[in-house]
Amino acid sequence: MFFRNFTVFYSVLFIFYLGFSSAAFAAFLPELYEGIAPIAVGDAYFVSPNEEIPGSAKVILSGAAAGVYISVGTERGFIGAAISPHVTHLLLTDYDSGIVRFNRINIALLKASRDRSDYLILRRYSSAREWQQRASEDSTLDEESRSILSDATLHWWFDHIHRNRESEFYAFFTKPGEKKDNPYAFEGANYLYDDSLFHRLQDLARQDKIQSIQLDFSNSEKLSHVMEALKNAHLPISVFDLSNAWHEAYQIGVEGLKHLVNQVRGQALPNSILLLTNNVYIQSKIGPQYRIGAFGYIGASFEKILPGSKAERKFYDYLRRIETHDNGDYTDLFIHGSLDISKTSVMNPHGRLPDEVVYSGYKFKKNGKAESRSVHRSDCMDSVYSKK
């Protein structure tokens, strides 16, 4: 009798422990969990969202497989997951510990907020004491989120990042349509001002389907560990989003990108998407002269870039041309001076697009307004996804 009661007691205790551990770790890939976010030290680089037309990537993301959106950076991943209809999980990765910390704080705010308006207040205006009060009042929060919101140092650091880089966050914090020099900034992609996008992200966060880890893609052993964790969780890749980190300037380059793609291919489906950014700048005179960052999005399905195939060779040759041009002056390639652009588009500065590629970005109209467009071959949906 004693042994039976003893066994029942410890069985209940073990079940309680599992439940508590789940609340404590709150990670859909628990073997990658790195512990509660450390006390903030130092700064974070590339923390503010500087790509003002992420909505133009929708044409690429719309057909991506169901699964995990893997992204570098901060808001790029949150936005990408929000506008991708089939994404089930979001894995935020970066080599910069400050970026990882920023993302973990944002995840905690998504979980703790009552709605989109409340999230905006918590993120931009609430004091450390108000964060602490929310952490103590919300019994549904996991241990990490409660720890983050209770830490005055993390609040100071997060607030400092926003205030110190106010000009960099200006476009993202401005309601779409109200940014004077680019009314199309973040149009259709800003979860700060779109309830459906916000609730999509918040639902993922509250279901512990958003995780932020420190990862250097040059570390093949750790990347293999990440792929193994995805395999164990039976989670395929939906989107593998490297932004412009594939550029040689970030020590990856085209050959390094080929190696990365083949390393993660085992967890990709035929219609999983490789998403890249090509960052170009043009000088244009629309009203007062100003500089526009025209970030284009390059996407290809894994099925279309099979190792050793002609399509793979064409795809990487295209990226090499982009890298070569990125060292030059784009003003001669695109627009200069008076906005005489009837035959010019910044989406395709590198020659005819391979059939395997969709390139989306800015297109400029003669009426002097910048319009966010996606430009691709007429049969791009067939060519980028699965049609043989």
N, C-alpha and C positions, 0 to 999 in steps of 0.2 A: 504493500500500500504506500509505504513511504517512497519507495523507488518510483512508483507510478506518479505520485504527486510531484516528486522531484523532477521527473522527466517532463511533465506537463508544464511546470513552472518555467523551466529553462527553454522549452519550446516557445512559450508565449514571449519570454524575454528575447529570444533570438529573432522572432518575427518583429517585435517592437524595435529591435536594433536595426534590422534591415530597413524598416520604415524610416527610422531616424536617419540612417546613413543616406538614404535616397534624398531626404530633405536637406541633408547637410551638403552633399556633393552636387546635386542638381545638374548632372551632366549626362547627356545621352551617349557619350563615349567615356565611361568612368575610368577606363585604364589610361586615359590621357589627362585626367584631372590633375592639376598641378598645385592644389592647395588654395586656400583663401588668398585673395589678392593682397600683395604685400603693401606696406606703408609706402606712400608715394615718395620717390626720390628722383630728382632730375626732371627733364623735359621729355616730350614726345615729338618725333618728327613726322611730317606728312599726316598730321592729325585732322586737319580741316578738309572738308570736301571741296575740291577745286575743279571737278568736272561738272559743268553746269547743265549738261544735256543728257543725263543718264537715261531719260525716258526714250531716247532714240535707240537704245539697245533692245527695246521690247521686241522688235521684229526678229531679233536673233534669239532672245530668251523664250519666246512664246511657244516654241516647239521642243524645248528641252525636256529630257526625261524627268520623271518623278524621282526625287532623291535629295541628296545633300548639296547645298550650294557652298562651295569652298572658295573663300575669298581672302585676299590680303587687304590690309588697311582698316579703316574705321567705317564711315558712313557708306562707303562703296558696297560693303557686304550687306548692311541693313537695307539699303535701297534696292540692291539687286534681288535679294530674297523677297522683298515686298512686291516687286513688280513681275516676278516670275511665277506664273500661275500653278506650276506643278512642283515647286520646291516644298519639301516636307521638313527639312532641317537646315540649319545654318551653322557652318563651322568657320569661325573667324580666325585667321592665322596671321602672324607677323613676327619678324625677327626682333622688332623693337618692343621691349617690355612695357614702355609707356603706352604704346598702341593697345597692347593686350589689356592693360589696366583701364584705359579709357573705355574699351569695349565692355569690360566686366561691370564697370559702373553704369554704363548705359543699359545693359541687360537688367541690372537691379532696378533701375528707374522704370523701365518698361513693365516689370513685374509689379512694382509698388504703386504705380499710378492707377487712378480710378477710371480715367478716360484720357482722350488725347489732350484736352485743355489742361487737365491736371498734370499730365506729363510735361507739357510745356512750362508750367509753373515750377514743377519740381526741378526741371533741368536748368532753367534760366534764372529763376528768381528766389527760390527757397533758400533759407539759411541752413546751416549745419544742424541747428536745433530742430528745425522742422523736418529735416531728413531723419534725425534720431527719433522724433516723435512718431513718424510714419513707420519706422522699423519696429518700434515697440507696440504699435497698435495693430499691425497686420500679422495675424497669426499664420497666414498661409505662406509667408516668405520663407525661403530656405535659409540655411545658416549663413551661407556666403553673402547673399543679398542683405541680410540683416546686419552682418558684420560690416559690409561696405557702407551702408547708409548710416551706421552708428559711428563711423570713423570721421571725426572732424578734419583730420589731415587730408583724407581722400576728398572730402567736400571742398576744402580749400584748393587742392590741386586741380580738381575738375573745373571749379569756378575760375581759377587762374588761367587755365588753358583757354577757356572761352573769352575771358576779358582781355587777355594779353594778345589774342589773335582775333579780335572782334572784326577787323576788316576782312579777314580770311573766311569767317563764318557768315559774313553779311548776306551773301547770295542765298545761302541755305536757310538762314533765319528770316529772310524776306518772303512774304507770301507770293506765290507764283503770279506773275502778271504785274507786279508792283516794282520790280527792279528796273530803274530807269534806263540803264545802258543795255540791258538784255531782259526784256519782259518775258522771255521764254525760259528763263533760268529755272531748272528743276520742275518744269511743267510735267504734270502727270506722274511724278516720281517722288514727291516730297511728303513723306509720312508725317511731318510736323503739321501739315495743313490738309491732310486727306484722311478722313475717318476710316475708310476701307483699308487703305495701306497700313495705317497705324494699328488697327485691330488685327490685321494679319500678322504683323510683327509681334504684337503683344500676346496673341494666342500662342505663337511659337515659343516666346520667352516663358510664359506661364506653364507651358507643358514641358519645360526644360529641354527644348529642341534648338536652343541657341547656345553655343559654347565658344569660348575664346581661349586659344592656346598660343604659346610662343613657339614659333617654328621657322627655322631658316631652311629654305628649300635646297640649299647646297648640302645640307646634312641628309644624305641618302638613307642612313640608318633610321633616323627619326621619321622621315617621310614614309619609309616602309612600315614603321610601327603604326603610323596613322592609317595607312591603307589596311593593315591587318585588323585594326580596331573597327574600321568600317565593315570589313568582311565579317567579323565576328558579330556585329550588330545587324547584319543583313541589309546594309544601307548602300545602295549604289550612288555614284556621283551624278548629280543633275547638271551642275555647272562648275567648271574649274576656271576660276577667274583670277588671272594674274595681273590685271591692270597693265601698267607699263613696266612692271618689274621684270619682264622678259627682255628688256633692252640690255645691250652690252654694258651700258653705264651702271647697271645694277648687278653686274658680274654674272649674268645668266647668258644672254646672247641667244642666237638662233640655235646653235648646237646644244647649248645647255637646255633650251626649251624642248628640243626633240627628246632629250634624255628624260626630262621631267614628265612629258606627256606619256612616254612609253612606260615610265615607272608607275604612273597612276592608272594606266589603261585597264589593268585587271579589275578595277572597281567601276569602270565606265560601261555604260550601255551604248548601243549603236547611235542613239540620238542624244547622248550626253554631249554637252557643248564646252568647247574650249573658247573662253572669252578673253580678248586682249584689248588693250587701249593703245592707240597711237596718239601721242600728244604733240600737236602742232600749234603754232601761233601765227596769226595773220594780223597785219596792220590794215585797218579799214577806216574810212571816213564816213561815219553815219551820224550826222549831226556833228557835235564836237568829236575830234579825232580821239580814238581810244584803242586799246589793245584787247583783242578777244582771244581767249584760249579755246580753240576748236578741237576738242577731244573726239576722236573717232573711235568706233568700236568694231573690232574685227572678230568674227566668229566662224567656227567650223565644227561640224559634228565629228565625233571620234571615228565614226564609220567612214567618213570621207577622207581621213588622213591616216589610212592604214600603213604600217611600216613597210617601206620598200615600194610603195605604189607610186604611180605617176602623179596622182593627186597630191600625195604627201610632198613630193619634190616641188611641185608647182607652188604649193602653199608656203613652204619654207623659203623658196626663192623670192616669193612676194614679200615676205617679212624681211629678207636681206635687203631688198630694194628700199624698204621703208627705213631701215636702220641707216643706210647710206645717205638718204635724203635728210634724215633728222639732224645731220651734222651741218646742214647748209642753211641758207636764208630762204624762208618760205614765202617771203613777200613777193618774190618774182614768180613763184609757182601759182599763187592764188590771186589775191586782190591787192591792188596798190592805188592809193590816192582817191580817185573820184568815183569809185564803186561802179565801174563799167564792167559788169560781170555776167552779161547775157549768155556767155558760153563757158562760164567758169564754175567749178564746184570744188569745195575742199575735201569732199568725201573720197575722191579717187585721184590723188595727185601722182600716183606711181604707175600709171599705165592701166591697161585693161585688166579688170578683176578676173582672177581665176574662177572657174565655175564653182569651186569649193568654198568660196569666201563671200560673206556678206560684210559690207563696210557701211557703217551708219554714222552720221554726224551732221554738221551744220550745212545748210544750204542758204544762200543769200539771194534776196529778191531785189529787183530794181527799185522798188518803192522805198528802199532804205531801211527795211526791217529784217532782222535776222530770224529765220524760221527753222525750227528744229525738224529735220527730215531724216528719213532712213532711205538710203540709196543702195540699190542692189540690182543684180541682173533680173530680167523680167521673170525668170522662173526660179527666183532665189529660194523660195520655200522648198521646192523640189531639190535643188542642187545642194543646199546647205544641210538638209536633213537626209532622208532615207532613199530617195528615188535612185535607182541604179542607172 
